[in-house]
Amino acid sequence: MRVMVLVKADKDSEAGVMPGEEVFTKMGAYNEELVKAGLLLAMDGLHPSSKGLRMRFDGAQRTITDGPFAETKELLAGFWIWQVRSFDEAIEWLKRAPFDEGTEIELRPIFELEDFGASITPELREQEERVRAESAKLAG
């Protein structure tokens, strides 16, 4: 199963304050453990919301709201995608993450095609597989 680990933003990440060398060192070691365990599929940090936008869809209407956004606790600072055997395994790995000082992390399972049941026709499955293959080529 795949899970997404969502790292919540805080006042420092939203202000564009970069972590110090010690934090990068600890996180680098943790990421290497994830790779050696065969879990890490993707990871990245996100710029502050001041560099982003939100788009609201209402029929054909598109409304854009530029960042920054007020509710820091509702924002993301980064993410991982892990391939794990179970949700419990993901929880155990997350407990080892080098966070402190009230950092909040959200852990959520990622839908697999099988989760959608009969809604995914053979044609839609083939399309999904084709899109994923092309996407993998682009990712290198």
Buried (B, 14 or more C-beta within 10 A) or exposed (E): EBBBBBBBBBEBBBEEEEEEEEEEEBBEEBBEEBEEEEBBBEBEEBEBBEEBEEEEEEEEEEEEEEBEBEEBEEBBBBBBBBBBEEEEBBEEBBEEBBBEEEEEBEBEEEEEEEEEEEEBEEEEEEEEEEEEEEEEEEEE
